[in-house]
Structure formats: structure tokens, C-alpha cells
Amino acid sequence: MKVINYLLSVLLLFSSPQLVWATVDVMELDGNATSDNSGIDWDDVNDPNSMVGIAEFFEKDRNGIDQIFWKGGSKDDSDITDWAFRTASPQPKDDFTNAYAAAFESEGDLLIYFGADRYANNGDMYIGFWFLQDQVGLPDGKTKGDFVGQHVNGDILVLISFPQASGGNPYIEVLQWDLNNGDVTDNMTRIFQTDGDPKSNDFVGARCGSGAVGVDKICAISNDDSIGAIDLPNVQGWEYLAKTGETTSIPTESFVEGRLNLSALLNDEFGIEDIPCFSSFLVESRASRSIDASLADFVVGSFSLCSINIAATCNTTSFTVDGMFNIDYTVTVTNTGPGSLGTNGDYEVAFLSESPILGALPVVGNGDEVWSVGESFSFMGNYLSVNNGAVGVIDGSVDLDGLIVNAQAPVAYNCPPIDLSPMVEISKVCNSFLEVDGGQVVLKKTYDVEICNTGDIPLAIESLVDSKDDSLSRSDLPTEVVNSSYYLDFALPCDDLEDVTTCGAGNMCSALSADPELFACKTGEGEWIPNFGDAIGQVCTQVSKTYAPNVLPTGTAGMLSNQVTATFDSLFLQQAFMETSNIATCDVCPFTVPEP
């Protein structure tokens, strides 16, 4: 009796309820690859233009010259670190043409479907489908060498003996990788086997659709004699060539498919509710059903059920004396996959990749050994930006002891700016007097200007002019103001008149302006306290000037007026300048100008 052996290794952890399972299949398990419109089949899964599962794998393997297993250490009871490969031709009956897999959630269960077709059916064949926690593959550009990756405790191997005869029923054993702690071999523990003796005439096996004991957990079916040759689905990229020359149909006993209900198997048999996610899929042909059988052809690739989502919130909170803005952020990473993320004894870490604004964010761990489905953890940080607020895109990954799980999609972030309110008050006082100048009695006016920063950002005085006194300029300001890139600090804010803590001993919280909501700190002598201390300068500055009006006022009031205007700039302003002014009006004393 010819036998096809199926080997399935799976690593994945899903949350499942404690109850008796009745698997609700998503895919058809009828020994062919084409949907009959009542369900999903491999023609749907392997269509490159659609995605029907939560994870899918389809790979065309080469016939003839191909990568095959090499050396005696390449066996299933050895670690992947002992596996080797080379370029050569496998036996036709061991030569894969295509391999495929798909994962679905159904009624709270994780269902893994697997399948393959082969080049020739003229001999016993044993096939293995591995779903691996580690990222397993081949080194780039090599025609021979060692595999990349290693086994992780919890990897599952499903070994299926499938007779080629008409009515043959599969015999399945499920083994789990358990390094140095196995009961079948040093590294393998049996966790399931088909009920009954496969040599018995009344053996039912684990044929899909048979109703036999255990088929809700795992089953398999091939296009045996009772089904016959099947049509090759009309799917882009799904090419097939049989040894006998067929290209549009798959001959009898050349196609196999199966399903593993991981939730039912692990929870029902062992009470395991958390199943770590896996990332790789490997299909292999084997010399026999024995666990230590030699391995032949293989197909390997990515098949990840690990999934995370990253969300970022941020806000501009303050600024520094040199014009930089402090932006605080919170990044939340959530396990959005159908399975828990296991760490093989280590802890999860999350990090975000570089972005134009945020830069490299720190590596952070949540300290748990299992990151359950739907569980989130957050970390906070801050950075300095030249911009008031920030808009950008942030991407990220989770590093699970070497397994990199990328975020489902980059996430946009928008850090609102600080609402800045630059304000200045210019106050002027003046007096007029008569002075003998060059033998003449001349009318002159003296005025004092005080400029105070009543806003909430430091300011630089860019210009200072007077409407009547052409000599007034920025150079008339005190030397420390003239020589400073910006000098006017803003007053240290405080909460209200009762705030005795912010301003310090001996100082007071006072109304900053006519606005009843604005308060700032004053010294006991009544001087505003600069927000940045001595780093910038004072809150107010003064200038005094005297000039002789060249036009005398008219009218009985005898008033002299002049207007001082100042412009300001700041590292914190988005616009180039702000401008403010004030007018000083003085009586012309001690005389009244007569009417003309």
C-alpha cells in the first residue's frame, strides 16, 4: 500500500474557550482546489488579486534542479541550526510543484489550512508542512549552506500517513518541539494521534468529512482514486506540470490538503489558551513517516499571523530659552493579531523607526512573557523641535527576541502647537520746557519710554522710531538691549493673586495687564521677574530722549504729541514681525500759545 506522509509544524497561540469543539470550517476540504461557490477553496486563497485569509502563503517551486535538504543532520528531530541545503534534483515523487497555506478565524478558533501538489505520483510520499515561530529561510545568494533560524519550544509537527489506495484514510500524529524534554525523541513530545490501528480493516483515520474521532482538531484529504484527477484552477501564477505531461489537471494522488484547528487541539488537549504567533512556513518531502526520516525537497517562506498596531499622540508643551519646542508624546502598541505574542522566556520590546520629526524613539519593554490578544502597552517621551507643533508619519515594529513584527500601517501624528500670545505695552511720559539755546529761547520736550513684554514669549526689539523725533532709534536703548539677539523676557507666570508658591519667598503674584486672567510674578520692589531668570534679560526696558519741536502746536490747549513705534521679532514667532506703538501728549508749559 502506497503511503503519503504529511508533516505539519505550527507555532501560534490563540485565546480559546474551554468547551467541546465542533469546528466550523471556512475552506472546503473535498480533495480538489476549486470552489463550488458554497465556500472558499484554494483558487480563492491563491489568487494574487485577493486576500481572503488573515494570512496566506502560495509559492511555486521549481521542478528539476532545485534546493533540497542536505547532510545527515537535516531531520525533523534536529534543530533547524543543524539543517543544510544544496542545489540538486529531488526524486520526481518527492518534487513539489506548488505549496500553499491559509489561516482563518472561525467561531473563536484559529484554523490553519495547508496544501501542496507534486510532480509525480509513482511512489510513496511523505510531506511536511511546518509553521514556525522563528523567521526561517535560506541565506541570500547561496546555492548551498545552512538554514537561517531555529526551532522554538512550542513548534508543532503533524505527521500524517496517507495511503494512496482508493478509500485510504490518513493516520495523524501531532508532535511538539520541546528541547531536551521530549517523550518520543529528545526534542519531540506527542500531543495527538489518530484513534485506531491504521492496519485494521475498519480503520477510519482522520479523513476530512468522515466524522471520525479527532477530525475537528485535524484532518487531511487527497485526490485519491475515489476523487481522481482534478482541474488546475485558473489562477494567475499557479502553474503545474506533471511528470506525465499534464498542465491543466492534477493527476490522482498528486494533490493534498488539510486543516488544523489549533485552538481545539491545544486548549482541549492541554488547556493551553495562549498560543504564540508564528512567522514562517516550510513544506518538506520526507523519506518515511519516521520522525528521524531523511528530508528531501522543501519550500520555505513567510507566513505571519503576528500583528501589531501603533498609535501615537503628542502635544507641544513648552519651549526652551534657545527657541526649541518641547513635544511630549505617548506611543501605544497593541497586539492586533489573532494570537498572543510569546517571547520564549524573554520580554517584548517595542521601538519606532526614524522619522523626519520624531527621530529614533527608545526601546521599551512591557516586562511580560506573553503579550495577549488585544493587550496594549504605552510608553512616553519627549523631544525638541524647531517647529511649534509637528505633523508627520510614524512607523514601528516589535522585536520579540529576534522576531520582528511590523506595524500594520504607518500612523500619522499631529502635535498641536502652543497657543502663543505675544503682547507688548509701551508707556510714555513727557514734559515740555523752555531752554536758552544759542541765544534763543527754545521750546523742548523730554519723553520717557518704557517697553514691557506682557506676552508669553521672549522678544527682540528690531526697531524703534518716533513720529516727531527723527533721532530716536534702537541704538538709544540700553547697551545690553542693543547688543542682545533678543532681550525682553516675559514675566514668570503664576496662577492667581493667592499663588504664593510659584513666585518664591518675598515675591508676589500680580495682574499682568488689564486682562483679569493673566498673572505674573513681581519682586517685593515691584519689578517683574523674568521667566528664564538671567538667561535672556529683563521684562521691561527704558529709554529717555529730548527734542525741540520744529512746529509749534496751535489752539488754546497748547498740547505737544509724539508717537513712538517699535517692531519686534522672536525665535518663537511664525510671522516675521509684530508692531506696536504709543503716543505721549504733553502740555506746552509754562505758557499758552496765542492764537494767530
C-alpha positions, 0 to 999 in steps of 0.5 A: 500500500502506497503511503503519503506522509504529511508533516505539519509544524505550527507555532501560534497561540490563540485565546480559546474557550474551554468547551467541546469543539465542533469546528466550523470550517471556512475552506472546503476540504473535498480533495480538489482546489476549486470552489463550488461557490458554497465556500472558499477553496484554494483558487480563492486563497491563491489568487494574487488579486485577493486576500481572503485569509488573515494570512496566506502563503502560495509559492511555486517551486521549481521542478528539476534542479532545485534546493533540497535538504542536505547532510545527515543532520537535516531531520525533523528531530534536529534543530533547524541550526543543524539543517543544510541545503544544496542545489540538486534534483529531488526524486520526481515523487518527492518534487513539489510543484506548488505549496500553499497555506491559509489561516482563518478565524472561525467561531473563536478558533484559529484554523490553519489550512495547508496544501501542496501538489507534486510532480509525480505520483509513482511512489510513496510520499511523505510531506511536511508542512511546518509553521514556525515561530522563528523567521526561517529561510535560506541565506541570500545568494547561496546555492548551498549552506545552512538554514537561517533560524531555529526551532522554538519550544512550542513548534508543532509537527503533524505527521500524517500517513496517507495511503494512496489506495482508493478509500485510504484514510490518513493516520495523524500524529501531532508532535511538539518541539520541546528541547531536551524534554521530549517523550518520543525523541529528545526534542519531540513530545506527542500531543495527538494521534489518530484513534485506531490501528491504521492496519485494521480493516475498519480503520477510519483515520482522520479523513476530512468529512468522515466524522471520525474521532479527532477530525475537528482538531485535524484532518487531511484529504487527497485526490485519491482514486475515489476523487481522481484527477482534478482541474488546475484552477485558473489562477494567475501564477499557479502553474503545474506540470506533471511528470506525465505531461499534464498542465491543466489537471492534477493527476490522482494522488498528486494533490493534498490538503488539510486543516488544523484547528489549533485552538481545539487541539491545544486548549482541549488537549492541554488547556493551553489558551495562549498560543504564540504567533508564528512567522514562517512556513516550510513544506518538506518531502520526507523519506518515511513517516519516521520522525528521524526520516531523511528530508528531501525537497522543501519550500520555505517562506513567510507566513505571519499571523503576528500583528501589531498596531501603533498609535501615537499622540503628542502635544507641544508643551513648552519651549526652551530659552534657545527657541526649541519646542518641547513635544511630549508624546505617548506611543501605544502598541497593541497586539492586533493579531489573532494570537498572543505574542510569546517571547520564549522566556524573554520580554517584548520590546517595542521601538519606532523607526526614524522619522523626519520629526520624531527621530529614533524613539527608545526601546521599551519593554512591557516586562511580560512573557506573553503579550495577549490578544488585544493587550496594549502597552504605552510608553512616553517621551519627549523631544525638541523641535524647531517647529511649534507643533509637528505633523508627520508619519510614524512607523514601528515594529516589535522585536520579540527576541529576534522576531520582528513584527511590523506595524500594520500601517504607518500612523500619522501624528499631529502635535498641536502647537502652543497657543502663543500670545505675544503682547507688548505695552509701551508707556510714555511720559513727557514734559515740555520746557523752555531752554536758552539755546544759542541765544534763543529761547527754545521750546523742548520736550523730554519723553520717557519710554518704557517697553514691557513684554506682557506676552508669553514669549521672549522678544527682540526689539528690531526697531524703534522710531518716533513720529516727531523725533527723527533721532530716536532709534534702537541704538538709544536703548540700553547697551545690553538691549542693543547688543542682545539677539533678543532681550525682553523676557516675559514675566514668570507666570503664576496662577492667581493673586493667592499663588504664593508658591510659584513666585518664591519667598518675598515675591508676589503674584500680580495682574499682568495687564488689564486682562483679569486672567493673566498673572505674573510674578513681581519682586517685593520692589515691584519689578517683574521677574523674568521667566528664564531668570538671567538667561535672556534679560529683563521684562521691561526696558527704558529709554529717555530722549529730548527734542525741540519741536520744529512746529509749534502746536496751535489752539488754546490747549497748547498740547505737544504729541509724539508717537513712538513705534517699535517692531519686534521679532522672536525665535518663537514667532511664525510671522516675521514681525509684530508692531506696536506703538504709543503716543505721549501728549504733553502740555506746552508749559509754562505758557499758552500759545496765542492764537494767530 
